[in-house]
Amino acid sequence: MAQKAKTGKAKAKKATKPPRLIRVPGKPLYAQVEEVIRHRLIENYWKPGEALPSEFELAAELSVSQGTVRKALNDMVAENLLERRQGRGTFVSKYTERRALFLYFNLKSRDGDQSMPNSHVLACEQRRATETERHRLQLGKGDHVFALHRVRELRNRPVIVERLTVPRDLFPGLGDDLKLPENLYRFYQGEYGITVAKASESVSAVAADALEAQLLGIMPDAPLLEIDRVAVTINGRPVEWRVSRCNTTDYTYVAERG
C-alpha cells in the first residue's frame, strides 16, 4: 500500500513548466484558454482543492482579457472540474461524499434518504483484459486490468452487487489492499492523481443469477436494475468500467443534475 501511495503522489507532482497558450487562428480564444487550463489539470499542475491564480493573474500570464479567462473558467465550473468559493476564488474540485452522491450514486430509499453505501470487496484479481474490457476501456491486446467484485450495503442490508474493472497501468498496486474506501473516485484522485470528469451510463432490467441471489438474499431470477457505467478523465480516457446490479425493492433510481 505504501508503494502505491508513493506512486500516486509522484504522479501528482506539480509540473515545472505549465502548458502555455499558443494561439490558433480561427479558434475562439476562450476555448484555447480553456484547453491550457484543462491540460494543467490533467498534468496535476494544480492539485485537488488548490486555488487557481486569480482571473487577473491568469489573464496577464496568457496575454488575454479577464473576460476571456472568466468565460473559460465558467465552462469548467459547469463541468464540476472547478468550483468557485464566494470571496475566495476558483479552486480545483475535490471529490467529497456529497459530490459523489449528487453526481454518481443514484439510489434513493422510498422515504427519500440518500446515503453512501458500505462496501465489502469479495475479490480483486489482476489479469489480462477480456475483449469486452478492452473495448469498454479502450485498451490494447495484452493489456492488464484489476477486476474487483464487491457487495454494497444500505441500512445494513446488501443491495448492490458490483463488478469494477480498471487499467492496471493507471492504478499500480490497487489490488494490494482489499480495504478500499467507499468513495473510489476520490481515492483515484488523491492516490493516483486521476480525476474522473464524467461518466456515461446505461440502465436496464436483468434477472439475478444464482450468486447474485445468494449475495443479496433474494430468489434466483428476481428482477434487478443493472447500471452499466464507464468513467472517463478530463482528457476523455476511460479509467473505470463498472456494472452495478441493484435490488430496488426498497429503492428508486434517481438522476438529478444541475
Wavefront OBJ file of the C-alpha trace (Angstrom):
o trace
v 0.000 0.000 0.000
v 2.861 2.367 0.801
v 4.358 1.776 -2.627
v 1.024 2.512 -4.274
v 0.599 5.758 -2.383
v 4.116 6.762 -3.314
v 3.353 6.108 -6.975
v 0.196 8.185 -6.801
v 1.916 11.099 -5.149
v 4.645 11.014 -7.750
v 2.048 11.395 -10.465
v 0.509 14.349 -8.657
v 3.692 16.462 -8.524
v 3.372 19.922 -9.998
v 4.893 20.361 -13.416
v 7.835 22.743 -13.534
v 6.685 24.330 -16.789
v 2.905 24.581 -17.193
v 1.345 24.354 -20.671
v 1.375 27.728 -22.413
v -1.127 29.390 -24.710
v -0.189 29.099 -28.390
v -2.830 31.000 -30.338
v -4.578 29.186 -33.174
v -6.214 31.440 -35.790
v -9.915 30.847 -36.282
v -10.488 29.164 -32.925
v -12.300 31.105 -30.151
v -9.727 32.479 -27.744
v -11.689 31.435 -24.650
v -11.671 27.828 -25.943
v -7.899 27.983 -26.318
v -7.547 29.329 -22.772
v -9.799 26.518 -21.554
v -7.543 23.954 -23.242
v -4.498 25.363 -21.444
v -6.220 25.194 -18.061
v -7.571 21.727 -18.821
v -4.077 20.460 -19.670
v -2.782 21.858 -16.393
v -5.475 19.915 -14.549
v -4.627 16.737 -16.478
v -0.962 17.124 -15.534
v -1.844 17.906 -11.902
v -0.166 21.285 -12.085
v -2.827 22.367 -9.583
v -3.773 19.737 -7.014
v -7.377 18.923 -5.973
v -8.563 21.601 -3.558
v -5.838 24.054 -4.610
v -6.724 27.614 -5.585
v -6.056 28.761 -9.123
v -4.386 32.121 -9.713
v -6.891 34.948 -9.920
v -8.592 35.740 -13.229
v -6.449 38.882 -13.408
v -3.237 36.871 -12.923
v -4.212 34.236 -15.483
v -5.197 36.918 -17.976
v -1.844 38.666 -17.545
v 0.096 35.388 -17.869
v -1.755 34.301 -21.012
v -1.996 37.810 -22.536
v -5.773 37.733 -22.854
v -8.607 39.706 -21.316
v -10.035 38.917 -17.906
v -13.406 38.303 -19.570
v -11.865 35.621 -21.795
v -10.449 33.843 -18.746
v -13.779 34.100 -16.928
v -15.652 32.512 -19.853
v -13.159 29.625 -19.971
v -13.450 29.084 -16.209
v -17.264 29.227 -16.370
v -17.335 26.253 -18.734
v -15.111 24.214 -16.419
v -17.142 25.147 -13.353
v -20.217 23.881 -15.198
v -18.395 20.545 -15.714
v -17.612 20.361 -11.977
v -13.885 20.376 -12.734
v -13.531 23.682 -10.903
v -15.567 25.319 -8.155
v -15.983 28.928 -7.145
v -15.970 29.896 -3.484
v -17.557 33.234 -2.693
v -14.913 35.795 -1.826
v -12.082 33.253 -2.075
v -11.621 32.468 -5.762
v -11.668 29.428 -8.035
v -10.460 26.024 -6.830
v -9.786 22.608 -8.354
v -12.724 20.407 -7.410
v -12.214 17.610 -4.903
v -14.341 14.513 -4.664
v -16.379 14.763 -1.494
v -19.058 12.415 -0.217
v -21.703 14.973 -1.165
v -20.388 15.358 -4.707
v -20.138 11.600 -5.172
v -23.734 11.184 -4.038
v -25.013 14.039 -6.171
v -23.245 13.026 -9.368
v -22.642 9.291 -9.281
v -24.837 7.443 -6.794
v -28.433 7.332 -7.906
v -30.306 5.105 -5.465
v -32.679 6.738 -3.016
v -34.826 4.980 -0.422
v -38.613 5.191 -0.607
v -38.598 7.660 2.292
v -36.211 9.963 0.428
v -32.944 9.080 2.160
v -29.824 9.028 0.027
v -26.580 7.944 1.654
v -23.245 6.417 0.670
v -23.352 2.605 0.911
v -20.888 0.464 2.818
v -18.878 -1.922 0.668
v -17.253 -5.300 1.112
v -14.723 -6.385 -1.524
v -15.134 -10.083 -2.272
v -12.212 -10.419 -4.676
v -9.665 -8.455 -6.652
v -7.756 -10.128 -9.447
v -5.018 -8.955 -11.770
v -5.257 -10.422 -15.265
v -5.308 -9.734 -18.959
v -8.273 -7.725 -20.152
v -11.068 -9.569 -21.913
v -12.186 -8.449 -25.342
v -15.174 -6.626 -23.832
v -12.988 -4.898 -21.240
v -10.542 -3.813 -23.937
v -13.435 -2.322 -25.881
v -15.014 -0.516 -22.928
v -11.709 0.811 -21.553
v -10.016 1.360 -24.940
v -7.132 -0.958 -24.100
v -4.710 -2.790 -26.362
v -4.397 -6.522 -26.828
v -2.402 -7.963 -23.949
v -3.102 -5.053 -21.581
v -3.809 -5.987 -17.975
v -6.556 -4.873 -15.607
v -7.574 -5.059 -11.982
v -11.057 -6.575 -11.667
v -12.932 -6.080 -8.393
v -16.082 -7.826 -7.196
v -17.891 -6.295 -4.219
v -21.202 -6.124 -2.374
v -22.605 -2.774 -1.217
v -24.962 -2.367 1.723
v -27.557 0.261 2.572
v -29.060 0.321 6.059
v -27.085 -2.828 6.883
v -28.676 -4.826 4.078
v -26.934 -5.958 0.869
v -28.480 -4.075 -2.040
v -25.870 -3.961 -4.819
v -23.539 -6.488 -6.409
v -20.853 -4.658 -8.326
v -18.027 -5.510 -10.696
v -15.376 -2.898 -11.500
v -12.520 -3.053 -13.975
v -9.657 -0.524 -14.192
v -6.450 -0.449 -16.294
v -3.508 -1.805 -14.335
v -1.057 0.724 -15.760
v -3.060 3.609 -14.289
v -3.530 2.071 -10.842
v -0.367 0.177 -9.875
v -0.746 -1.738 -6.640
v -4.513 -1.322 -6.440
v -5.109 -4.963 -5.538
v -2.612 -4.970 -2.656
v -5.265 -3.908 -0.133
v -8.877 -5.041 -0.303
v -9.949 -2.449 2.279
v -10.672 0.218 -0.291
v -12.567 3.407 0.637
v -16.216 3.851 -0.292
v -15.560 6.878 -2.496
v -13.317 5.362 -5.153
v -13.272 8.469 -7.346
v -11.817 10.498 -4.503
v -9.338 7.654 -3.912
v -8.299 7.687 -7.578
v -7.802 11.429 -7.387
v -5.922 11.536 -4.099
v -3.726 8.447 -4.528
v -3.120 8.373 -8.260
v -3.745 11.922 -9.460
v -6.528 10.679 -11.767
v -9.675 12.796 -11.837
v -12.933 11.371 -13.135
v -14.533 14.195 -15.096
v -17.726 12.476 -16.209
v -19.358 9.117 -16.713
v -21.759 7.618 -19.219
v -24.436 5.213 -18.001
v -26.946 2.828 -19.451
v -29.709 1.267 -17.344
v -31.571 -1.980 -17.981
v -33.630 -4.649 -16.203
v -31.972 -8.029 -15.624
v -32.631 -11.216 -13.667
v -30.471 -12.180 -10.688
v -28.185 -15.116 -11.269
v -27.608 -17.731 -8.561
v -24.588 -15.988 -6.996
v -26.237 -12.560 -7.006
v -29.356 -14.036 -5.415
v -27.253 -15.601 -2.670
v -25.289 -12.379 -2.004
v -28.410 -10.188 -1.947
v -30.675 -12.622 -0.087
v -33.242 -12.810 -2.861
v -34.647 -15.528 -5.123
v -32.824 -16.517 -8.309
v -34.232 -14.700 -11.352
v -35.579 -11.902 -9.154
v -35.568 -8.568 -11.035
v -32.523 -6.329 -10.628
v -31.660 -2.917 -12.037
v -28.353 -3.011 -13.925
v -26.352 0.233 -14.163
v -23.522 -0.001 -16.694
v -21.097 2.924 -16.343
v -17.827 3.994 -17.932
v -15.969 6.796 -16.140
v -13.529 8.985 -18.082
v -10.843 11.513 -17.177
v -10.576 15.171 -18.125
v -8.880 14.243 -21.404
v -11.519 11.634 -22.226
v -9.624 8.443 -21.353
v -11.822 5.667 -19.886
v -10.453 4.706 -16.457
v -13.181 2.538 -14.947
v -15.894 0.218 -16.211
v -18.459 -0.535 -13.513
v -21.512 -2.777 -13.688
v -23.826 -2.496 -10.673
v -26.794 -4.815 -10.211
v -29.224 -3.372 -7.696
v -32.157 -4.747 -5.742
v -34.594 -1.842 -5.955
v -37.363 -3.396 -3.846
v -36.928 -0.600 -1.288
v -35.136 1.930 -3.517
v -35.676 4.045 -6.613
v -33.195 5.207 -9.240
v -32.931 8.995 -9.432
v -30.889 11.218 -11.749
v -30.604 14.777 -10.528
v -28.470 17.252 -12.434
v -27.839 20.942 -12.144
l 1 2 3 4 5 6 7 8 9 10 11 12 13 14 15 16 17 18 19 20 21 22 23 24 25 26 27 28 29 30 31 32 33 34 35 36 37 38 39 40 41 42 43 44 45 46 47 48 49 50 51 52 53 54 55 56 57 58 59 60 61 62 63 64 65 66 67 68 69 70 71 72 73 74 75 76 77 78 79 80 81 82 83 84 85 86 87 88 89 90 91 92 93 94 95 96 97 98 99 100 101 102 103 104 105 106 107 108 109 110 111 112 113 114 115 116 117 118 119 120 121 122 123 124 125 126 127 128 129 130 131 132 133 134 135 136 137 138 139 140 141 142 143 144 145 146 147 148 149 150 151 152 153 154 155 156 157 158 159 160 161 162 163 164 165 166 167 168 169 170 171 172 173 174 175 176 177 178 179 180 181 182 183 184 185 186 187 188 189 190 191 192 193 194 195 196 197 198 199 200 201 202 203 204 205 206 207 208 209 210 211 212 213 214 215 216 217 218 219 220 221 222 223 224 225 226 227 228 229 230 231 232 233 234 235 236 237 238 239 240 241 242 243 244 245 246 247 248 249 250 251 252 253 254 255 256 257 258
